[in-house]
Amino acid sequence: MAGKILITGATSGFGRACAEYFAAQGWQLVLVGRRSDRLGQLMAQLGKSVEKIIPLDVRNRDEVFTQLSSLTDIDVLLNNAGLALGLDPAWEVDIDDWDVMVDTNIKGVMYCTRALLPNMVKRNVGHIINIGSTAGDWPYPGGNVYGSTKAFVQQFSRNLRADLIGSRVRVTVLAPGMATSEFSDVRFKGDVESAAKVYEGTDPLVSADIAETVYWVANRPGHVNINSMEIMSIDQAWGPWAVNRTKG
């Protein structure tokens, strides 16, 4: 099945890999991202597969609705735009970083979904695929607000499914674990050395792994809904409970 997919955060990482993968399978693409130069480069690379590029910051509610509400034939919305900033404990974080994560990871997903969902419901066909994170289910030190925003994505996806019961509109949340992309570069604000240490000595997921999974999810038969999927590298797993042993 080939259709039309709108990808947010399309200029790097998972978004770019998904654009490349879906284009190779004959899909038409609407690509959304903040960096217009990168969108232009991706359009030049993928050629006729790209129907439209939309320079857009998903945090801007008015712009999201202005640019996306008129798109009536989107088959799949991939809410991929998102980020983590910092790994500081909650009492030391830059509060602006918390605001950016909430505005991007929560509000951006809400706005894009609300802009496109009415036309999907009207056509009685469509699929919303939200990129969550293992951090939405499993806490870790420094993951405070980032993990919380991804927990929202998980629950938002479930509640969308509840609202859409009886329709043919599907909803999936995909939760990757440790994966190499620009994600850690952004988290550490360009500190490449700190970003590299995240993956040191491991064989992490790569963006192509996520792109292949998104494509598989989007191409299940129409009566099949993949509610959620968690994906980790073989080198990542859960650890024991943290126990403070300094008492006494």
C-alpha positions as CSV (number, residue, x, y, z in Angstrom):
1,M,0.0,0.0,0.0
2,A,1.3,3.4,-0.9
3,G,-0.3,6.6,0.3
4,K,0.6,10.1,1.6
5,I,2.4,10.6,4.9
6,L,3.1,13.9,6.7
7,I,6.2,13.8,8.8
8,T,7.1,16.3,11.5
9,G,10.7,16.8,12.5
10,A,11.6,15.6,9.0
11,T,15.0,17.2,8.7
12,S,17.1,14.9,10.8
13,G,17.2,11.6,12.7
14,F,14.1,9.4,12.7
15,G,12.1,11.8,10.6
16,R,14.6,12.0,7.8
17,A,15.1,8.3,7.8
18,C,11.3,7.7,7.6
19,A,11.1,10.2,4.7
20,E,13.8,8.3,2.8
21,Y,12.3,4.9,3.5
22,F,8.7,5.8,2.6
23,A,9.8,7.6,-0.5
24,A,11.7,4.4,-1.6
25,Q,8.4,2.5,-1.2
26,G,6.5,4.9,-3.5
27,W,4.7,7.1,-0.9
28,Q,4.0,10.8,-1.3
29,L,5.5,13.0,1.4
30,V,4.6,16.2,3.1
31,L,7.6,17.2,5.1
32,V,7.5,19.5,8.1
33,G,10.5,21.0,10.0
34,R,11.9,24.1,11.4
35,R,15.0,24.3,9.1
36,S,13.9,25.3,5.6
37,D,17.3,24.8,4.2
38,R,17.3,21.2,5.2
39,L,13.8,20.7,4.0
40,G,14.9,22.0,0.6
41,Q,17.9,19.7,0.5
42,L,15.6,16.7,1.4
43,M,13.1,17.7,-1.3
44,A,16.0,17.9,-3.9
45,Q,17.2,14.4,-2.8
46,L,13.8,12.7,-2.9
47,G,12.5,14.4,-5.9
48,K,8.9,13.8,-7.0
49,S,8.2,11.8,-3.9
50,V,7.9,15.1,-2.0
51,E,4.6,16.8,-2.6
52,K,5.2,19.7,-0.3
53,I,7.6,21.0,2.3
54,I,6.3,23.1,5.2
55,P,8.8,25.1,7.2
56,L,7.1,25.1,10.6
57,D,7.8,25.0,14.3
58,V,5.1,22.7,15.8
59,R,5.1,24.8,19.0
60,N,3.4,27.6,17.1
61,R,-0.3,26.7,17.4
62,D,-1.6,29.3,15.0
63,E,0.9,28.3,12.3
64,V,0.2,24.6,12.7
65,F,-3.5,25.1,12.2
66,T,-3.0,27.6,9.3
67,Q,-0.6,25.3,7.5
68,L,-2.0,21.8,8.2
69,S,-5.8,22.1,8.6
70,S,-6.4,22.4,4.9
71,L,-4.6,19.2,4.1
72,T,-7.5,16.8,3.5
73,D,-5.8,13.7,2.0
74,I,-3.1,12.8,4.6
75,D,-3.2,9.0,5.2
76,V,-0.5,8.9,7.9
77,L,0.6,11.6,10.4
78,L,3.9,10.8,11.9
79,N,4.3,13.0,15.0
80,N,8.1,12.7,15.2
81,A,9.2,16.2,16.2
82,G,10.5,16.1,19.7
83,L,13.6,16.6,21.8
84,A,15.3,16.2,25.2
85,L,17.3,18.9,26.8
86,G,19.8,18.3,29.6
87,L,20.3,15.5,32.2
88,D,20.4,17.6,35.3
89,P,18.5,16.7,38.5
90,A,15.1,18.5,38.8
91,W,16.4,21.1,41.3
92,E,19.2,22.3,39.0
93,V,17.6,22.3,35.5
94,D,17.1,25.4,33.4
95,I,13.3,25.9,33.6
96,D,13.4,27.2,30.0
97,D,14.5,23.7,28.9
98,W,11.4,22.2,30.6
99,D,9.2,24.7,28.8
100,V,10.7,23.8,25.4
101,M,10.2,20.1,26.0
102,V,6.6,20.5,27.1
103,D,5.8,22.8,24.2
104,T,7.4,20.6,21.6
105,N,6.8,17.0,22.9
106,I,3.3,17.6,24.2
107,K,1.8,20.7,22.6
108,G,3.3,20.0,19.2
109,V,1.8,16.5,19.1
110,M,-1.6,17.9,20.3
111,Y,-1.6,20.7,17.7
112,C,-0.7,18.6,14.7
113,T,-3.1,15.8,15.7
114,R,-6.0,18.2,16.2
115,A,-5.2,20.0,12.9
116,L,-5.3,16.8,10.8
117,L,-7.6,14.4,12.7
118,P,-11.0,16.0,11.6
119,N,-10.3,15.2,7.9
120,M,-9.2,11.7,8.8
121,V,-12.5,11.2,10.7
122,K,-14.5,12.7,7.9
123,R,-12.8,10.3,5.4
124,N,-13.0,7.5,7.9
125,V,-9.5,6.5,7.2
126,G,-6.1,7.5,8.5
127,H,-3.3,6.6,10.9
128,I,-1.6,8.7,13.6
129,I,1.8,7.3,14.6
130,N,3.3,9.1,17.6
131,I,7.0,8.7,18.4
132,G,7.2,8.2,22.2
133,S,10.2,6.8,24.1
134,T,11.1,4.1,26.6
135,A,11.6,7.1,28.9
136,G,7.8,7.4,29.0
137,D,7.5,4.0,30.8
138,W,10.8,3.7,32.6
139,P,12.3,6.5,34.7
140,Y,16.0,7.4,34.9
141,P,18.0,10.1,36.7
142,G,17.8,13.3,34.8
143,G,14.8,12.2,32.7
144,N,12.4,14.2,34.9
145,V,10.3,16.3,32.4
146,Y,11.5,14.5,29.2
147,G,10.2,11.2,30.4
148,S,7.0,12.9,31.6
149,T,6.3,14.4,28.2
150,K,6.7,11.0,26.6
151,A,4.4,9.4,29.2
152,F,1.9,12.0,27.9
153,V,2.4,10.8,24.3
154,Q,1.7,7.2,25.4
155,Q,-1.5,8.1,27.3
156,F,-2.7,10.6,24.6
157,S,-2.4,7.8,22.0
158,R,-4.4,5.5,24.1
159,N,-7.1,8.1,24.7
160,L,-7.2,8.9,21.0
161,R,-7.9,5.2,20.4
162,A,-10.8,5.3,22.8
163,D,-12.3,8.4,21.1
164,L,-11.9,6.8,17.7
165,I,-13.5,3.5,18.4
166,G,-16.0,2.7,15.6
167,S,-14.0,4.6,13.0
168,R,-11.2,3.3,10.7
169,V,-8.7,5.8,12.0
170,R,-5.8,4.0,13.7
171,V,-3.4,5.2,16.4
172,T,0.0,3.8,17.3
173,V,2.7,4.9,19.7
174,L,6.2,3.7,19.0
175,A,8.7,3.9,21.9
176,P,12.4,3.6,20.9
177,G,15.1,3.2,23.4
178,M,18.8,4.2,23.0
179,A,19.3,5.2,19.3
180,T,22.0,7.2,17.5
181,S,20.8,10.4,15.9
182,E,21.1,14.1,16.5
183,F,19.0,13.5,19.6
184,S,22.0,13.4,22.1
185,D,23.7,16.3,20.3
186,V,20.6,18.4,21.0
187,R,20.2,17.1,24.5
188,F,23.8,18.2,25.4
189,K,23.4,21.4,23.4
190,G,26.2,20.7,20.9
191,D,28.6,19.0,23.3
192,V,29.6,16.2,20.9
193,E,31.9,14.5,23.4
194,S,29.1,14.1,26.0
195,A,26.7,12.9,23.3
196,A,29.1,10.3,22.1
197,K,29.5,8.9,25.6
198,V,25.8,7.9,25.6
199,Y,26.6,5.2,23.0
200,E,30.1,4.3,24.0
201,G,30.8,0.6,23.8
202,T,27.3,-0.3,22.6
203,D,25.5,-1.3,19.4
204,P,22.5,1.1,19.6
205,L,19.5,1.4,17.4
206,V,19.9,3.6,14.3
207,S,17.4,5.8,12.6
208,A,16.9,3.2,9.8
209,D,15.6,0.7,12.4
210,I,12.9,3.1,13.4
211,A,12.0,3.9,9.8
212,E,11.5,0.3,8.9
213,T,9.3,-0.2,12.0
214,V,7.2,2.8,11.3
215,Y,6.7,1.6,7.7
216,W,5.7,-1.9,9.0
217,V,3.2,-0.4,11.4
218,A,1.7,1.8,8.8
219,N,1.2,-1.0,6.3
220,R,-0.7,-3.5,8.5
221,P,-4.1,-4.5,7.1
222,G,-6.8,-1.9,7.8
223,H,-8.4,-3.9,10.5
224,V,-5.2,-4.2,12.4
225,N,-4.1,-1.6,14.9
226,I,-0.7,-1.7,16.6
227,N,-1.5,0.0,19.8
228,S,2.1,0.4,21.1
229,M,5.5,-1.0,20.5
230,E,8.7,-0.6,22.5
231,I,12.1,-1.1,20.8
232,M,15.5,-1.4,22.4
233,S,19.0,-2.2,21.3
234,I,20.2,-5.6,22.4
235,D,22.7,-3.7,24.6
236,Q,19.9,-2.0,26.6
237,A,17.7,-3.5,29.3
238,W,16.2,-2.7,32.7
239,G,18.4,-2.4,35.8
240,P,17.8,-3.3,39.4
241,W,15.8,-1.0,41.7
242,A,17.9,1.9,43.0
243,V,18.5,1.6,46.8
244,N,20.0,4.3,49.0
245,R,22.4,2.6,51.4
246,T,23.9,5.7,53.1
247,K,21.7,5.6,56.2
248,G,23.6,5.1,59.4
